[in-house]
């Protein structure tokens, strides 16, 4: 009887293990997913580079502040060395080198491999990326835009420096486990325009939901009614403010809520803040938003107004701190 019981336990354990392996198996796109004749446009990719905030994490860190990027405005010499460190409750993540170096960076990647990293969170070697790399938002970008972005990145200087590895606590150092989280947060689909919204609002929605990845910081996370950083974004509280990812503060509510959000900001106020860094009360945007604003200032006036139009169109949600 005991032997049968042990055998049953072993069998169940084996079945569970095989099921988990199947569920967490990386599922990259294949070449058939790419449009025929796809060719990236580096000029368009240059624009998306700033819309996506690539330099904020992947340029060389400041010598006196290893946790922050020292990206400068002269992007023609941008050195995407990586090395910025993100200290989180799960351990320390290190931004990788995404320069055009074929060994230390991504210069040897194909366009398909780059698209799989951005839309599926999968490395060329077939491993899951940790979602500190915001592919749950980048997955909304179109394949054409991603091809353009890769074309631009390939024009930047190659840097052979390797920034180091993540330092994570168990069990977060087991990459395969990220596959379970992806079942909830990643579907690899392009952004879908709202048929009830106008072209301007949909343009802003694409920039916010896709390359801008605003929801990654401004939206709280919840799973089974529990607020936890391990959960996917809580879309019922979209952009309503959330704990700062590194645990050092709170990211503000940017919904049109009139008390805890930016409901008293006009569309022009929002667009001007993204351009200049100044709020309507003449205070300045601070913290990690400083780098975001510097990136947004490189967008066209029309796109900043589109972002503002979208933010004014979403449901107002009251900020609720834990």
Protein Blocks (a to p, Z undefined) as FASTA:
>chain_A
ZZmmmmmmmmmmmmmmmmmmmmmpccdddfklpcghiacdfklmmmmmmmnommmmmmcc
dfklmkbccbdfblmloccebjiacddfkbccddddfbfbfklmmmlpcfklmmmmmmno
pafkopacdfkbckklmmmpcfklmmmmmmmmmmpccdfbdebjcddddfklpmklmmmm
mmmmpgoiacdddfkbcfklmmmmmmmmmmnommmmmpccdeehiacfkbccdfklgona
padfklpaccddfbfbfklmmmlpcfklmmmmmmnopafkopacehjllmmmmmmmmpcf
klmmmmmmmmmmpccdddddZZ
